[in-house]
Amino acid sequence: MQLDLNLLSAFDALLEEGSVNGAAARLHVTAPAMSRSLGRIRRSTGDQILVRTGRTMTPTPYAVAVREQVHELLHQVQGVLAPSRALDLATLERTFTLRWHDSLVALSGPALLSAVRAEAPGVRLRFLAESSSDTPELRRGEVDLEANAGPPGASDIRTESVGGTRLVIALRKGHPLTRLGTVSAEQYAAAEHVTVSRRGNLGNAVDEALARLGLTRRVVATVPTEAAALEFARGSDLLICVPEVTTRPADADHGLAVLPLPLELPSAPVHLSWHQRYDTDHAHAWLRGLARSALTRCGASS
C-alpha cells in the first residue's frame, strides 16, 4: 500500500476534534482539504470514521477503537523522521494538552500562556480539569503534561518535584476565629468544615492528624475544587484547609482571611509529570521549562 503519512496527522486531528472544521483549524488547512483527506482515509480503511448525527459528527466504533493507536503512531513517526531537528519556536505549530490542578491553572496558567505566546505564537494550550479518578491519559498520549500534588507511580511516567506549599486555614474575614490571630487544634476541631476532594471524600490527612490528638471535626460538605470551597467559606463560618498558594488570589479580593493550621502536616507537594516518550522531544522539553518557571514565579514552589 502506498500511504501518505500526512493522512496520519489528518486522521489524528479528525479523531481529536470530532469534526472536519475543527480538524482543519487544528492543522491550519482549509475545510475542503480536510474533507478530501477524510475521504482518502475512508477509502484506505474501508470505514466511515465520522458519521453525521444531527448537527454533530460521531466517531464510528472502528474510529474509537484505533484512536489511541493512531495518536501513538503519529508521535512515533514524528520522532523517527525528525529526531534531531532544531526547534524553531517562531514557526512551531502545536497544541499541548495539560491536566493541571485547578488552583495551579488559575495561578500559573496565565504566566505560562504569556511565556508561550511570547516565544512561539503558533502554540496553543488546552487545560483540562482533573478527573474524579486516576486516568491513563499520559500513557495514551492524550495529555502532554500534568501538574498536581500526587506523582504517578508507573515506571514509564517521568515526575519532577517543583516544590510545595504549606497548608493553611481559609475563612471569611469577620469570622470569630480571625480575632484570635492563631487557633488551637481544639478550636479548629470544634468548627465546621468543608473539604476538597475530586473523589468526594469527606476525610483526609487533616482528620488523621486530629485523631492522633484525640480530636475529631465535623465535615458538613465536600466539593471537587478549591475555588468552590473558598466560595463556601466566603459566605459562611465554615473552615477550609487548603494549600497557602491557593488563597493568594482570594485574599487579594479581601474576601477571605488566612490562619496557620495548628497541626503537624507536611507541605502540599507540586509535581510535573509526563510520559517518557517525550524525554527527547525538544518542543516538550521547552514547554516543561516554561511550566517549571511559571509555577515557581507564581509561588507554587518554595
Secondary structure as the mmCIF struct_conf table of DSSP 4:
data_model
#
loop_
_struct_conf.conf_type_id
_struct_conf.id
_struct_conf.beg_label_comp_id
_struct_conf.beg_label_asym_id
_struct_conf.beg_label_seq_id
_struct_conf.end_label_comp_id
_struct_conf.end_label_asym_id
_struct_conf.end_label_seq_id
TURN_TY1_P TURN_TY1_P1 LEU A 5 LEU A 5
HELX_RH_AL_P HELX_RH_AL_P1 ASN A 6 GLU A 17
BEND BEND1 GLY A 18 SER A 19
HELX_RH_AL_P HELX_RH_AL_P2 VAL A 20 LEU A 27
TURN_TY1_P TURN_TY1_P2 HIS A 28 HIS A 28
HELX_RH_AL_P HELX_RH_AL_P3 ALA A 31 THR A 45
TURN_TY1_P TURN_TY1_P3 GLY A 46 GLY A 46
BEND BEND2 ASP A 47 ASP A 47
BEND BEND3 ILE A 49 ILE A 49
STRN STRN1 LEU A 50 THR A 53
TURN_TY1_P TURN_TY1_P4 GLY A 54 ARG A 55
STRN STRN2 THR A 56 PRO A 59
HELX_RH_AL_P HELX_RH_AL_P4 PRO A 61 LEU A 81
BEND BEND4 PRO A 83 SER A 84
HELX_LH_PP_P HELX_LH_PP_P1 ARG A 85 LEU A 87
TURN_TY1_P TURN_TY1_P5 LEU A 89 THR A 91
STRN STRN3 ARG A 94 TRP A 100
HELX_RH_AL_P HELX_RH_AL_P5 ASP A 102 GLU A 119
TURN_TY1_P TURN_TY1_P6 PRO A 121 GLY A 122
STRN STRN4 VAL A 123 LEU A 128
HELX_LH_PP_P HELX_LH_PP_P2 ALA A 129 SER A 131
BEND BEND5 SER A 132 SER A 133
HELX_RH_AL_P HELX_RH_AL_P6 GLU A 137 ARG A 140
TURN_TY1_P TURN_TY1_P7 GLY A 141 GLY A 141
BEND BEND6 GLU A 142 GLU A 142
BEND BEND7 ASP A 144 ASP A 144
STRN STRN5 LEU A 145 ASN A 148
BEND BEND8 ALA A 149 GLY A 150
TURN_TY1_P TURN_TY1_P8 SER A 155 ASP A 156
STRN STRN6 ILE A 157 THR A 165
STRN STRN7 LEU A 167 ARG A 172
TURN_TY1_P TURN_TY1_P9 LYS A 173 GLY A 174
HELX_RH_3T_P HELX_RH_3T_P1 PRO A 176 LEU A 180
BEND BEND9 GLY A 181 THR A 182
HELX_RH_AL_P HELX_RH_AL_P7 ALA A 185 ALA A 190
BEND BEND10 ALA A 191 ALA A 191
STRN STRN8 GLU A 192 VAL A 196
TURN_TY1_P TURN_TY1_P10 ARG A 198 ARG A 199
BEND BEND11 LEU A 202 LEU A 202
HELX_RH_AL_P HELX_RH_AL_P8 ALA A 205 ARG A 212
TURN_TY1_P TURN_TY1_P11 LEU A 213 GLY A 214
STRN STRN9 ARG A 218 VAL A 223
BEND BEND12 PRO A 224 PRO A 224
HELX_RH_AL_P HELX_RH_AL_P9 GLU A 226 ARG A 234
TURN_TY1_P TURN_TY1_P12 GLY A 235 GLY A 235
BEND BEND13 SER A 236 ASP A 237
STRN STRN10 LEU A 239 PRO A 243
HELX_RH_AL_P HELX_RH_AL_P10 GLU A 244 ALA A 252
TURN_TY1_P TURN_TY1_P13 ASP A 253 HIS A 254
BEND BEND14 GLY A 255 GLY A 255
STRN STRN11 LEU A 256 PRO A 260
BEND BEND15 PRO A 262 LEU A 263
HELX_LH_PP_P HELX_LH_PP_P3 PRO A 266 SER A 267
STRN STRN12 ALA A 268 HIS A 275
HELX_RH_3T_P HELX_RH_3T_P2 GLN A 276 TYR A 278
TURN_TY1_P TURN_TY1_P14 ASP A 279 THR A 280
HELX_RH_AL_P HELX_RH_AL_P11 HIS A 282 ARG A 297
TURN_TY1_P TURN_TY1_P15 CYS A 298 GLY A 299
BEND BEND16 ALA A 300 ALA A 300
#
